[in-house]
Amino acid sequence: MKDNKFKFTNDRLRKLKHNSSTGKRQLYWDTDEKGLAICLTRTGTKSFQFQIWSRTHKKSIVQTLGAYPALSLREAREQAVAKRMQVNAGEDIVSTAKQ
C-alpha cells in the first residue's frame, strides 16, 4: 500500500488519523529515514518505532522509540540513525535494550 509511506512532517503526523474500519494498529513509514515508522492505535495514540533486519537474530527487530508528540520527529529521526549505526556496526540492540 503506497499510502503508508510518506515524508514525515509534524503537520502530516498531527493530522494522521486511524482508519477505524480496520480495527488494527496501522504503521506508516518515513521516506526520509530508513526504518522509522509511526504506529497508530484505535484510540489515537501515535508512537514512533524503529525496525531493521538483524543478522545477529536472523529476524526483523522492532523497537518503540517513544510516543508522539512527547518524542519529537527530530529526536525520533536521530534515534533511528543511531540505532541503525549500532546494528550496522554489529551491536546487539535487542540485548542492549533489555539492560
N, C-alpha and C positions, 0 to 999 in steps of 0.2 A: 504494500500500500504506500503510494508516494506521499500521501498526506501526512504521514507520520515522521517525515524528515524535512526540517527547515532550519534556517539560521535563527538561533535563539536570540531574542532581544527581550528586554524587560517588558516592553509593550505587548509583544506577542505572548509571552508567558503569563502576564496578568490577565489577558483576555481568553486564554485557553480554558475551555470548559469540557467536562466529562460528557461523553455521549452516553446518556443513561440507557439507551436501547441495548447496549452490550452487557451491562451489569458487571463487567470485569474491569480490572485495572487497565489503564491504557498507557503505553510507552510512546514517547516522541523523542526523536534523535536529533542532536545538533549537527548541522552540516559543517560547522566551523571547527569543532573539537571532537576528534575521533574518540568514540567510547562513551561520550557524555549523553545522558538521556534524562528526561524528566518523566516521572511516573505520576499519573493522576488516579486518585481513588474515586469511588462513587460519592463519597462525602465531600469531595472538592479539595482534599489535601494534595499538595504538589511537593514531590521530593526529588532531588537530584540523585541520579545513580551513575555509577561508572561500571562498564562491562568490558572485559577483554579476555582473549583466549590465553590460558595459562599452560605453557609447555610443561611446567612442573606437575600440575594436577591433571593435565590432559583433558581439560574441560573449560568451558566458559565460566568465568567468575564474575559475580556481581556484588558491588558494594554500594550501600547507600551512603551518600555524602552528607546529606542534610536536607531539611525542609526549606522550601522556597516560600517566602522571601527572606526568612531569617538568615539563610545562607545565600549570599548574593550570586548573581550569574558570574561575575568576575572571579569570585572565590571558588565557585564550582569548577570553572574552567582551569584555574590554577591547580586545584586538587587533581583534576583529571590528567593534566600534563605530568604532574609529579608522580602519580600512580603509574601512568604508562611508562615513564622513565625507569621507575623501580622494577617493573615487570621486565622491560627490555634489558635491564642490567642483570637479570636473573634472580632478583629478590622475590621472596615468597610473601606477597602482601596479604595472603589469607592468614598465615601464621602470625604475621605482624599485627594484624587487626585483632586477634584473639588475646593479645598481651595486655 
